[in-house]
Amino acid sequence: MKRRIILLSLMLVAIVGNAQIFNTSGILKSGEASIGFEPSMLVSNGSNEFLMFFHAGVGVGRNIDLGAKIGAFGDETYYGGDVEFGISKNLSLSAGAHHFHDFGFDGTANVTVPLASGTKLITGLDMDINFGDETAIPLWVPIGIRVAVGNGWSLIMEAEIELTDEAYHYFGIGMAYGF
């Protein structure tokens, strides 16, 4: 019963709460790890901001992994972390926190659809609750492709399409290595 309450609470956070980077429903197995990098562009109201994201993750239990992200070389550094729960083979929910201009909480529902051997379509729903001068709740739809290129490497191309005025468009392409 306690596990159900925790799971329902985290699902609520994901529904009303940006892990935003490398959105996939893939969960690292306990003891597995991954690292990655992703040059990206944020587009908001006609202005662009370029960031280089660095990612790290580790599997910590059955269907649970932890992730950390740093976005550098932009107007402001992005710091974030999350915990992701595998709900099924192709669905995960994550919740976390970040600091990027303001402090905020993150919630994401990720869906992965296998397309061909080693290639997957990624989509879902991504939401923040940002606490600045006023509380803002940006919402996105992530769309991406993950292609396994061999020896633990994957190429990930993704975009986040803004759904609310508080959001921005996001475009990135990067590499991830799992070990």
C-alpha positions as CSV (number, residue, x, y, z in Angstrom):
1,M,0.0,0.0,0.0
2,K,2.8,2.4,0.9
3,R,4.5,1.8,-2.5
4,R,1.2,2.6,-4.3
5,I,0.9,5.9,-2.4
6,I,4.5,6.8,-3.2
7,L,3.9,5.9,-6.9
8,L,0.7,7.9,-7.1
9,S,2.3,10.9,-5.5
10,L,5.2,10.8,-8.0
11,M,2.7,10.4,-10.8
12,L,0.9,13.5,-9.6
13,V,4.1,15.5,-9.5
14,A,4.9,14.4,-13.1
15,I,1.4,15.4,-14.2
16,V,1.3,18.8,-12.5
17,G,5.1,19.4,-12.1
18,N,11.6,19.2,-16.9
19,A,13.9,16.6,-16.8
20,Q,13.8,17.8,-20.3
21,I,17.1,16.4,-21.4
22,F,17.5,13.1,-23.2
23,N,13.9,12.1,-22.7
24,T,13.6,8.4,-23.0
25,S,11.6,5.8,-21.0
26,G,14.7,3.6,-20.8
27,I,15.7,2.9,-17.2
28,L,19.2,1.9,-16.3
29,K,19.5,-1.4,-14.5
30,S,21.0,-1.4,-11.0
31,G,24.7,-0.8,-11.2
32,E,24.6,0.4,-14.9
33,A,25.6,3.9,-15.7
34,S,25.6,6.3,-18.6
35,I,27.2,9.6,-19.6
36,G,26.3,11.9,-22.4
37,F,26.7,15.3,-24.0
38,E,24.2,17.4,-26.1
39,P,24.8,20.7,-27.8
40,S,21.4,22.4,-27.8
41,M,19.5,25.6,-28.6
42,L,16.6,27.2,-26.7
43,V,14.4,29.5,-28.7
44,S,12.1,31.9,-26.9
45,N,10.3,35.0,-28.3
46,G,12.7,35.4,-31.2
47,S,15.9,35.0,-29.1
48,N,18.2,32.0,-29.0
49,E,20.4,30.6,-26.2
50,F,23.0,27.9,-26.8
51,L,24.0,25.4,-24.1
52,M,26.1,22.4,-23.9
53,F,24.5,19.8,-21.7
54,F,26.4,17.1,-19.9
55,H,24.4,14.1,-18.5
56,A,25.1,11.3,-16.1
57,G,22.9,8.5,-14.8
58,V,23.0,5.4,-12.6
59,G,20.6,2.6,-12.0
60,V,19.8,2.3,-8.3
61,G,17.2,-0.4,-8.1
62,R,14.6,-2.3,-9.9
63,N,13.1,0.1,-12.5
64,I,14.7,3.2,-10.9
65,D,17.5,5.4,-12.0
66,L,19.0,8.7,-10.9
67,G,20.1,11.4,-13.4
68,A,22.1,14.6,-13.2
69,K,22.5,17.3,-15.8
70,I,24.6,20.4,-16.2
71,G,24.1,22.9,-19.0
72,A,27.1,25.2,-19.5
73,F,28.4,27.9,-21.8
74,G,25.1,29.8,-22.0
75,D,23.9,33.0,-20.4
76,E,23.2,31.0,-17.2
77,T,24.3,27.5,-16.1
78,Y,21.6,24.8,-15.8
79,Y,21.8,22.4,-12.8
80,G,19.3,19.6,-12.4
81,G,18.7,16.1,-11.2
82,D,15.9,13.6,-11.3
83,V,14.7,10.2,-10.3
84,E,13.0,8.1,-13.0
85,F,10.7,5.2,-12.5
86,G,10.0,2.6,-15.1
87,I,6.3,1.9,-15.2
88,S,6.4,-0.5,-18.2
89,K,8.9,-1.3,-20.9
90,N,7.9,1.8,-22.9
91,L,6.7,4.2,-20.2
92,S,8.5,6.0,-17.4
93,L,7.8,8.9,-15.0
94,S,10.4,11.2,-13.6
95,A,10.4,13.9,-11.0
96,G,13.2,16.2,-10.0
97,A,14.5,19.7,-9.5
98,H,16.6,22.2,-11.4
99,H,18.0,25.7,-11.3
100,F,18.0,27.7,-14.6
101,H,17.2,31.4,-14.1
102,D,14.9,30.3,-11.3
103,F,14.5,27.2,-9.0
104,G,11.9,24.7,-10.2
105,F,10.5,21.2,-9.9
106,D,10.3,18.9,-12.9
107,G,7.9,16.2,-14.0
108,T,8.0,14.1,-17.1
109,A,6.0,11.2,-18.6
110,N,8.2,9.5,-21.3
111,V,6.9,7.1,-23.9
112,T,9.3,5.2,-26.2
113,V,8.1,3.5,-29.4
114,P,10.4,1.0,-31.1
115,L,10.7,1.7,-34.8
116,A,13.4,-0.6,-36.1
117,S,16.3,-2.6,-34.6
118,G,18.2,-0.1,-32.4
119,T,15.9,2.9,-33.3
120,K,13.2,4.4,-31.1
121,L,10.8,7.2,-31.3
122,I,10.5,9.2,-28.0
123,T,7.6,11.4,-27.0
124,G,5.6,12.3,-23.9
125,L,4.7,15.3,-21.7
126,D,7.2,17.5,-19.9
127,M,6.2,20.1,-17.2
128,D,8.0,22.4,-14.8
129,I,6.9,24.5,-11.8
130,N,9.3,27.4,-11.7
131,F,9.5,29.7,-8.7
132,G,10.7,33.2,-9.8
133,D,9.0,36.6,-9.2
134,E,5.8,34.7,-10.1
135,T,5.2,31.0,-10.3
136,A,5.2,29.7,-13.9
137,I,4.2,26.3,-15.2
138,P,5.7,25.7,-18.7
139,L,4.6,22.6,-20.6
140,W,6.2,20.8,-23.5
141,V,5.8,17.8,-25.8
142,P,9.2,16.1,-26.4
143,I,9.7,14.5,-29.8
144,G,12.9,12.6,-30.5
145,I,14.8,9.7,-32.1
146,R,17.3,7.5,-30.3
147,V,19.6,5.4,-32.6
148,A,22.0,2.7,-31.1
149,V,25.3,3.1,-33.0
150,G,27.2,0.3,-31.3
151,N,29.6,-0.4,-28.5
152,G,27.3,1.2,-25.9
153,W,26.8,4.5,-27.9
154,S,23.5,6.0,-28.9
155,L,22.8,9.1,-31.0
156,I,19.9,11.1,-29.6
157,M,18.1,13.9,-31.6
158,E,15.3,15.6,-29.8
159,A,13.1,18.7,-29.8
160,E,10.7,20.0,-27.1
161,I,7.8,21.9,-28.5
162,E,6.4,24.6,-26.3
163,L,2.7,24.2,-25.3
164,T,2.4,27.3,-23.0
165,D,3.7,30.9,-23.2
166,E,6.1,30.2,-20.2
167,A,7.9,27.5,-22.2
168,Y,10.4,27.8,-25.0
169,H,11.3,25.6,-28.0
170,Y,14.3,23.3,-27.4
171,F,16.4,21.5,-30.0
172,G,19.4,19.2,-29.3
173,I,21.5,16.4,-30.8
174,G,23.9,14.4,-28.7
175,M,25.6,11.2,-27.8
176,A,25.1,8.9,-24.8
177,Y,27.3,6.1,-23.7
178,G,26.1,3.3,-21.4
179,F,28.3,1.0,-19.4
